[in-house]
Amino acid sequence: MSEKTNVSIDKEEILSAFENVYEKINGYVAGLKQQSSDEILNGSLEKAQKLLNELVPYESVIKKLTEAKELFDKIKNGSNGKETESDDNEENSNEKPEGEEDDVIFDTQFLDEEGEDRVTPENDFRIPMLKGLIYLGGSAAIDEVIGFVKKDMKNKLTPKDTEIINDDGLEKWHESLLIESERMVEEGLITNEKKEGHWEIVQKGIDYLAKHGK
């Protein structure tokens, strides 16, 4: 009987110790991501890259720890595991990104030689997307990245960019961004493999931003 009690105590100690380790590592990684975001916003891409390089060894560890934590949570909840399933579809609840109230300012810089509105080249969305992913901690829901890019480029989008091109209310610039994101995935700058509806910046993307971002 005494052995049973000891096993029970050990289980609680193990669960508590695991949570402690998980929170510490997760907190450290979150801190590094926040610091790198701050450096990007301050224009210090080299410092940001150094900080993100420190994250690389932790990426696979965090993934395994997160999976393990889900299992530990189930053990901890026992038969009360009503809410053990994660809601992966919650990011799809809103079709439009935040920042709809932001006004886009247009002037003659957005006219081509014939005086016609020009469309922003797809490639122009590359650096803002990479900056957005860094700012959002390395990986984020696509809508979050789009929201960041909209704010970052609000004075650069043209009237042509904001034309609605389909019945879902998709704007031209939004389509351009998504086309460019496909190229970025093909070139290995970002990935969309880990979680559906999310983008994640990878080392090649960090290097690209450090080299070409201002």
N, C-alpha and C positions, 0 to 999 in steps of 0.2 A: 504493500500500500504506500509506504514511504517513497518507493521508487517512482510511483505514479505522480505523486505530488511534486517531486523534483523535476520530472519531465515537463509537467505543466509550467513550473516556474521557469525552466530553461526556455520553453517556447516563447513565453512573454518577453524574456530577456533578449532572445534572438530577434524577435519582431521589433522590439524597441531599438536594439543596436543597429539593425538594418536601416530603419527609418532615419536614424541619426546620421549614418554614413551617407544615405541617399540625399538627405536635405543639405548636408555640407557640400557634397560634390556638385549638386544641382545649383546651390547658391554660388559656389565658386565660378562655375561655368556661366551662370547668368550675369555675374559681376564682370567677367571678361567681355561678354557680349555687349554689355552696357558701356563699358569703357571704350570698346572699339567703335561703337555707334557715336559716342561723343567725339572721338578723334576724327571720324569721317566728317561730322558736322563742322568741326574746327578746321577741316582741310588738311589734317595730318594723316595722309593715307599710309605712309610708311609705318607710323606707330600703330595704326589700326591693323595693318597686315601682320605686324609682329604679334600683337595680342591674339589675332585670329589663328596664327600659326600655333600658338600655345594650346588652342582648342582642339586641334586635329587629333591628338592621341586620345582625347576624352570622348570623341563622337561615338565610337562603337561601344565604349564602356557605358555611356549614358543610355544608349539605346537598350543594351542588355539589362541595365539596372532598372529602367522604366518597365520593361517586360516583367522583370522579377518582382518589382513593387506591386504590379497588378495582381500577381499570384499571391504575394504576401497579404495584400488587402483582402483577397478572397478568403484566405485562411483565417485572417483576423475577424472578418465578418461572419464566418461560419455559415450557418443556415440562413442568416439574414442578408444574404448577398443579393438584394433586390436591384441595386443600382450598380452592378459590376460592369455592365456593358457600357463602353464609351460611345458618346454621341458624335460620331465622325462627320455627320451631315449638317451639324449646326452652322458651319461656315456658309452653307448655301441658303440660309434663311433670308438674306438680303441680296437682291440682285444688283443694287447700285451701291458704290462705295460711299464712305463718309465725305463730307466737304461739298455737298451739293450747293450750299449757300455761297461758296466762293465765286466771285464774278471774274470772268475772263476779260482781260483788257486787250482790245485790238487797236492797231494803228497801221500806218502805211508800210511798216517793216514787214508786214505779212502779205504784201502784194508782190506778185512776180513782175517781170519786165513789161508785160502787156497790161498791167493793172489788175490782173485777176488774182483772187485769193489763191494762195498756195497751200498745199498739204504738207504737213511736217513729215520729213523722211522717216521711214520706219527705224533706221539705225539711230536716230536721235533719242529714241526711248531706251536705248541699251544702258547707258551710264545711269540715268535716273532709276531704272529697275534694279541695277546692282547696288546703288546707294540705298535704295529702299529696303532691300533685303538685309544689308548690313545694319541699317537703322532699326529694323524690326527684329534683330537678333540672329540673323543668319538664315532663318526659314520662316515663311509666313503664308497665310491663306492668300490666294491670288487676288481676291477683292481688297485685302489690306495693302498689297503692293500697288494695285491700281489707284487706291486712294492716296497713297504717298506720292505717286507719279503725278497725279492730277494737281496736287498742291505744289509740288516742286516745279511743274511746268505751266502753272496757271497763266503766266504772262507771256508764254511762248506759243500756246495753242492758237490756231487761226480759226476764222469763221468756218472754213472748209472742214477743219478737223472736227468741229462740233456738230456737223450735219448728221442727222439721224439716217442710218442706212438700212434699217430693217424694222419689222413690226415689233420687235422686242425692245426698241429704244436704244439699240447699239449705236454709239457714235463712231465716226470714222477713225478718230485717234485711238479709240479703244481697240478697234480691229487691227490697226497698225501695230499697236503694242503687242497684241497676241501673236501676230505673224512674226514679229521680231523675237518674241520669247521662244518660238519654235526653233528659230535659227540658233539662239543661245543654247538651247538644250542640245541641238545637233553638234555644236562646237564645244560642248562640255563645260560651259561657263556656269550653268545652273542645271538642276535636276528636278524632276517631278516624280521620282520613283518611290520615295518613302511614304508619302501620304497623298491620296487623291485630292485634287483641288488646292494643293500647296506647291510652292516653289522653294528651292533651297540653293543658296550660293555654295559653290565648291571652290577648291583651292585655285583652279584655273581662272575662275571668275574674280576671285580676290586679287590675283596677280594682274588680271586685265584692268581692274579698277585702279589699282595702284599705279599702273603704267599710263593709263589714258584718262583717268578722272582728274579733275583739277582740285 
